Amino acid sequence: MKALLTAQQISKTDRNDARGIAQMMRVGLFKPVHVKTLIAQEQRMLLISRKLLQRKLLDVESDLRGTLRNFGLKVGVVSSFRYDARVRELVAGFPRLAAIVEPVLSVRRVMRQQLAVLHKMLLDMVRGDPVCRRLMTAPGVGAVVALTYRATVDQPQRFVHSRAVGAHVGLTPSATSLARPTMKAGCPNVAMLCCARCSTRRHMHCLLAAQNGRG
């Protein structure tokens, strides 16, 4: 499309761009693009927001562990509920460290509370969606995987074959060449990447369950 617009124009202006786009629409030089429904966009926003808080929460905990290690203080293996108590126990003999750590722990506490709110919203949304409940009957598919797949596919009728869904989210084999190394695989956007990761985890879960069953 960019090459065609460049070939048609002598100078690039908004008027010439509009005329070139109208010409391409007239002769059919365009690809149809699926616009996700409002429900799918809301589901996607909920998933991304929950993932954002979850990732930042882990970053806060990991950074706090790393900075305390510089003083010879090791948090060690501890549950998320005892994390605050363990950190306060370590910095009890260091007043300055205790003053620095306390705001970080307060932020972590608020983030955990809001993450729980978003997770409850996700569970309520999955509970009220019959498609998600049907997907959860498959082995290894939980609420997050079901809603991610539901939001990514959105309208199944836009796929001619079911095997096209895997290619849509980037689950395609890489193409390599002996003459020139190439890589023709990947996920177009964040939502599809999350869907691909969830699908891979579900497949690994099924594989491990099958191996344990045979053992």
TORKOL-4160 file (C-alpha; in steps of 0.2 Angstrom, whole numbers, padded with zeros to 4 digits, m for minus):
215
<pt num="1" X="0000" Y="0000" Z="0000"/>
<pt num="2" X="0014" Y="0012" Z="0004"/>
<pt num="3" X="0023" Y="0008" Z="m0012"/>
<pt num="4" X="0007" Y="0011" Z="m0022"/>
<pt num="5" X="0004" Y="0028" Z="m0014"/>
<pt num="6" X="0022" Y="0033" Z="m0017"/>
<pt num="7" X="0020" Y="0028" Z="m0035"/>
<pt num="8" X="0004" Y="0038" Z="m0038"/>
<pt num="9" X="0010" Y="0054" Z="m0029"/>
<pt num="10" X="0021" Y="0068" Z="m0035"/>
<pt num="11" X="0021" Y="0076" Z="m0018"/>
<pt num="12" X="0015" Y="0069" Z="m0002"/>
<pt num="13" X="0000" Y="0079" Z="0005"/>
<pt num="14" X="m0015" Y="0074" Z="0015"/>
<pt num="15" X="m0026" Y="0077" Z="m0001"/>
<pt num="16" X="m0015" Y="0066" Z="m0011"/>
<pt num="17" X="m0015" Y="0052" Z="0002"/>
<pt num="18" X="m0034" Y="0053" Z="0003"/>
<pt num="19" X="m0035" Y="0052" Z="m0016"/>
<pt num="20" X="m0024" Y="0037" Z="m0016"/>
<pt num="21" X="m0033" Y="0028" Z="m0003"/>
<pt num="22" X="m0049" Y="0031" Z="m0011"/>
<pt num="23" X="m0042" Y="0024" Z="m0028"/>
<pt num="24" X="m0036" Y="0008" Z="m0019"/>
<pt num="25" X="m0053" Y="0006" Z="m0011"/>
<pt num="26" X="m0061" Y="0008" Z="m0028"/>
<pt num="27" X="m0051" Y="m0006" Z="m0037"/>
<pt num="28" X="m0051" Y="m0017" Z="m0022"/>
<pt num="29" X="m0032" Y="m0016" Z="m0017"/>
<pt num="30" X="m0035" Y="m0019" Z="0002"/>
<pt num="31" X="m0036" Y="m0033" Z="0014"/>
<pt num="32" X="m0051" Y="m0035" Z="0026"/>
<pt num="33" X="m0047" Y="m0032" Z="0044"/>
<pt num="34" X="m0057" Y="m0039" Z="0058"/>
<pt num="35" X="m0062" Y="m0027" Z="0071"/>
<pt num="36" X="m0064" Y="m0035" Z="0088"/>
<pt num="37" X="m0081" Y="m0034" Z="0097"/>
<pt num="38" X="m0083" Y="m0023" Z="0112"/>
<pt num="39" X="m0084" Y="m0038" Z="0124"/>
<pt num="40" X="m0068" Y="m0045" Z="0117"/>
<pt num="41" X="m0059" Y="m0029" Z="0119"/>
<pt num="42" X="m0065" Y="m0028" Z="0137"/>
<pt num="43" X="m0059" Y="m0045" Z="0141"/>
<pt num="44" X="m0042" Y="m0041" Z="0133"/>
<pt num="45" X="m0040" Y="m0026" Z="0144"/>
<pt num="46" X="m0044" Y="m0036" Z="0159"/>
<pt num="47" X="m0031" Y="m0049" Z="0155"/>
<pt num="48" X="m0018" Y="m0036" Z="0151"/>
<pt num="49" X="m0021" Y="m0026" Z="0167"/>
<pt num="50" X="m0021" Y="m0041" Z="0178"/>
<pt num="51" X="m0004" Y="m0047" Z="0169"/>
<pt num="52" X="0003" Y="m0030" Z="0172"/>
<pt num="53" X="0000" Y="m0029" Z="0190"/>
<pt num="54" X="0006" Y="m0047" Z="0192"/>
<pt num="55" X="0022" Y="m0043" Z="0183"/>
<pt num="56" X="0025" Y="m0027" Z="0193"/>
<pt num="57" X="0022" Y="m0036" Z="0209"/>
<pt num="58" X="0035" Y="m0049" Z="0205"/>
<pt num="59" X="0047" Y="m0036" Z="0200"/>
<pt num="60" X="0045" Y="m0027" Z="0217"/>
<pt num="61" X="0048" Y="m0043" Z="0227"/>
<pt num="62" X="0063" Y="m0048" Z="0216"/>
<pt num="63" X="0071" Y="m0030" Z="0217"/>
<pt num="64" X="0068" Y="m0030" Z="0236"/>
<pt num="65" X="0076" Y="m0047" Z="0238"/>
<pt num="66" X="0091" Y="m0041" Z="0227"/>
<pt num="67" X="0094" Y="m0025" Z="0237"/>
<pt num="68" X="0093" Y="m0034" Z="0254"/>
<pt num="69" X="0106" Y="m0047" Z="0248"/>
<pt num="70" X="0119" Y="m0033" Z="0246"/>
<pt num="71" X="0118" Y="m0031" Z="0265"/>
<pt num="72" X="0119" Y="m0050" Z="0268"/>
<pt num="73" X="0101" Y="m0052" Z="0271"/>
<pt num="74" X="0093" Y="m0066" Z="0262"/>
<pt num="75" X="0074" Y="m0068" Z="0262"/>
<pt num="76" X="0075" Y="m0086" Z="0256"/>
<pt num="77" X="0060" Y="m0097" Z="0252"/>
<pt num="78" X="0044" Y="m0089" Z="0259"/>
<pt num="79" X="0026" Y="m0088" Z="0255"/>
<pt num="80" X="0018" Y="m0073" Z="0248"/>
<pt num="81" X="0008" Y="m0071" Z="0265"/>
<pt num="82" X="0024" Y="m0071" Z="0276"/>
<pt num="83" X="0034" Y="m0060" Z="0264"/>
<pt num="84" X="0031" Y="m0044" Z="0273"/>
<pt num="85" X="0035" Y="m0052" Z="0290"/>
<pt num="86" X="0051" Y="m0060" Z="0284"/>
<pt num="87" X="0057" Y="m0044" Z="0277"/>
<pt num="88" X="0053" Y="m0034" Z="0293"/>
<pt num="89" X="0062" Y="m0047" Z="0303"/>
<pt num="90" X="0078" Y="m0046" Z="0292"/>
<pt num="91" X="0079" Y="m0027" Z="0294"/>
<pt num="92" X="0074" Y="m0026" Z="0312"/>
<pt num="93" X="0092" Y="m0022" Z="0317"/>
<pt num="94" X="0094" Y="m0009" Z="0303"/>
<pt num="95" X="0084" Y="0007" Z="0306"/>
<pt num="96" X="0088" Y="0015" Z="0290"/>
<pt num="97" X="0084" Y="0000" Z="0280"/>
<pt num="98" X="0068" Y="m0002" Z="0289"/>
<pt num="99" X="0063" Y="0016" Z="0284"/>
<pt num="100" X="0067" Y="0012" Z="0266"/>
<pt num="101" X="0059" Y="m0005" Z="0265"/>
<pt num="102" X="0042" Y="0001" Z="0273"/>
<pt num="103" X="0036" Y="0011" Z="0259"/>
<pt num="104" X="0040" Y="m0003" Z="0247"/>
<pt num="105" X="0030" Y="m0015" Z="0257"/>
<pt num="106" X="0016" Y="m0004" Z="0258"/>
<pt num="107" X="0016" Y="m0003" Z="0239"/>
<pt num="108" X="0017" Y="m0021" Z="0237"/>
<pt num="109" X="0002" Y="m0024" Z="0249"/>
<pt num="110" X="m0009" Y="m0012" Z="0239"/>
<pt num="111" X="m0004" Y="m0021" Z="0223"/>
<pt num="112" X="m0008" Y="m0038" Z="0230"/>
<pt num="113" X="m0025" Y="m0031" Z="0235"/>
<pt num="114" X="m0029" Y="m0024" Z="0218"/>
<pt num="115" X="m0022" Y="m0039" Z="0209"/>
<pt num="116" X="m0035" Y="m0049" Z="0219"/>
<pt num="117" X="m0049" Y="m0037" Z="0214"/>
<pt num="118" X="m0044" Y="m0040" Z="0195"/>
<pt num="119" X="m0043" Y="m0059" Z="0197"/>
<pt num="120" X="m0060" Y="m0059" Z="0205"/>
<pt num="121" X="m0067" Y="m0049" Z="0190"/>
<pt num="122" X="m0059" Y="m0062" Z="0179"/>
<pt num="123" X="m0066" Y="m0077" Z="0188"/>
<pt num="124" X="m0084" Y="m0068" Z="0188"/>
<pt num="125" X="m0082" Y="m0065" Z="0169"/>
<pt num="126" X="m0077" Y="m0083" Z="0165"/>
<pt num="127" X="m0091" Y="m0090" Z="0176"/>
<pt num="128" X="m0104" Y="m0080" Z="0166"/>
<pt num="129" X="m0097" Y="m0085" Z="0149"/>
<pt num="130" X="m0103" Y="m0102" Z="0143"/>
<pt num="131" X="m0089" Y="m0103" Z="0130"/>
<pt num="132" X="m0076" Y="m0101" Z="0143"/>
<pt num="133" X="m0084" Y="m0114" Z="0154"/>
<pt num="134" X="m0084" Y="m0126" Z="0140"/>
<pt num="135" X="m0066" Y="m0123" Z="0136"/>
<pt num="136" X="m0062" Y="m0126" Z="0155"/>
<pt num="137" X="m0068" Y="m0144" Z="0153"/>
<pt num="138" X="m0052" Y="m0148" Z="0143"/>
<pt num="139" X="m0037" Y="m0154" Z="0153"/>
<pt num="140" X="m0025" Y="m0141" Z="0158"/>
<pt num="141" X="m0037" Y="m0126" Z="0154"/>
<pt num="142" X="m0041" Y="m0114" Z="0168"/>
<pt num="143" X="m0049" Y="m0098" Z="0169"/>
<pt num="144" X="m0035" Y="m0087" Z="0162"/>
<pt num="145" X="m0032" Y="m0098" Z="0148"/>
<pt num="146" X="m0050" Y="m0100" Z="0143"/>
<pt num="147" X="m0053" Y="m0081" Z="0144"/>
<pt num="148" X="m0037" Y="m0077" Z="0134"/>
<pt num="149" X="m0042" Y="m0089" Z="0120"/>
<pt num="150" X="m0060" Y="m0082" Z="0120"/>
<pt num="151" X="m0054" Y="m0064" Z="0118"/>
<pt num="152" X="m0041" Y="m0069" Z="0105"/>
<pt num="153" X="m0053" Y="m0079" Z="0094"/>
<pt num="154" X="m0068" Y="m0067" Z="0097"/>
<pt num="155" X="m0079" Y="m0073" Z="0082"/>
<pt num="156" X="m0075" Y="m0091" Z="0077"/>
<pt num="157" X="m0084" Y="m0089" Z="0060"/>
<pt num="158" X="m0071" Y="m0078" Z="0053"/>
<pt num="159" X="m0059" Y="m0093" Z="0052"/>
<pt num="160" X="m0062" Y="m0105" Z="0038"/>
<pt num="161" X="m0053" Y="m0119" Z="0046"/>
<pt num="162" X="m0049" Y="m0123" Z="0064"/>
<pt num="163" X="m0031" Y="m0126" Z="0060"/>
<pt num="164" X="m0030" Y="m0107" Z="0055"/>
<pt num="165" X="m0032" Y="m0102" Z="0073"/>
<pt num="166" X="m0014" Y="m0108" Z="0077"/>
<pt num="167" X="m0006" Y="m0098" Z="0063"/>
<pt num="168" X="m0017" Y="m0083" Z="0068"/>
<pt num="169" X="m0009" Y="m0082" Z="0085"/>
<pt num="170" X="0009" Y="m0086" Z="0079"/>
<pt num="171" X="0010" Y="m0105" Z="0083"/>
<pt num="172" X="0018" Y="m0109" Z="0066"/>
<pt num="173" X="0035" Y="m0118" Z="0062"/>
<pt num="174" X="0049" Y="m0107" Z="0058"/>
<pt num="175" X="0055" Y="m0106" Z="0040"/>
<pt num="176" X="0074" Y="m0108" Z="0037"/>
<pt num="177" X="0085" Y="m0107" Z="0022"/>
<pt num="178" X="0102" Y="m0113" Z="0019"/>
<pt num="179" X="0106" Y="m0098" Z="0008"/>
<pt num="180" X="0100" Y="m0085" Z="0019"/>
<pt num="181" X="0094" Y="m0088" Z="0037"/>
<pt num="182" X="0076" Y="m0082" Z="0039"/>
<pt num="183" X="0063" Y="m0083" Z="0053"/>
<pt num="184" X="0045" Y="m0082" Z="0048"/>
<pt num="185" X="0036" Y="m0085" Z="0064"/>
<pt num="186" X="0030" Y="m0075" Z="0078"/>
<pt num="187" X="0015" Y="m0067" Z="0086"/>
<pt num="188" X="0008" Y="m0050" Z="0079"/>
<pt num="189" X="0003" Y="m0042" Z="0095"/>
<pt num="190" X="0003" Y="m0044" Z="0114"/>
<pt num="191" X="m0014" Y="m0052" Z="0115"/>
<pt num="192" X="m0009" Y="m0066" Z="0103"/>
<pt num="193" X="0007" Y="m0068" Z="0112"/>
<pt num="194" X="m0002" Y="m0071" Z="0128"/>
<pt num="195" X="m0014" Y="m0084" Z="0119"/>
<pt num="196" X="0001" Y="m0093" Z="0112"/>
<pt num="197" X="0010" Y="m0094" Z="0128"/>
<pt num="198" X="m0006" Y="m0100" Z="0137"/>
<pt num="199" X="m0009" Y="m0113" Z="0123"/>
<pt num="200" X="0009" Y="m0119" Z="0125"/>
<pt num="201" X="0008" Y="m0121" Z="0144"/>
<pt num="202" X="m0009" Y="m0131" Z="0142"/>
<pt num="203" X="0000" Y="m0143" Z="0130"/>
<pt num="204" X="0015" Y="m0145" Z="0142"/>
<pt num="205" X="0002" Y="m0149" Z="0156"/>
<pt num="206" X="m0006" Y="m0162" Z="0145"/>
<pt num="207" X="0010" Y="m0170" Z="0140"/>
<pt num="208" X="0016" Y="m0171" Z="0159"/>
<pt num="209" X="0000" Y="m0178" Z="0164"/>
<pt num="210" X="0001" Y="m0191" Z="0151"/>
<pt num="211" X="0018" Y="m0196" Z="0156"/>
<pt num="212" X="0014" Y="m0197" Z="0174"/>
<pt num="213" X="m0001" Y="m0208" Z="0170"/>
<pt num="214" X="0010" Y="m0220" Z="0160"/>
<pt num="215" X="0023" Y="m0220" Z="0174"/>
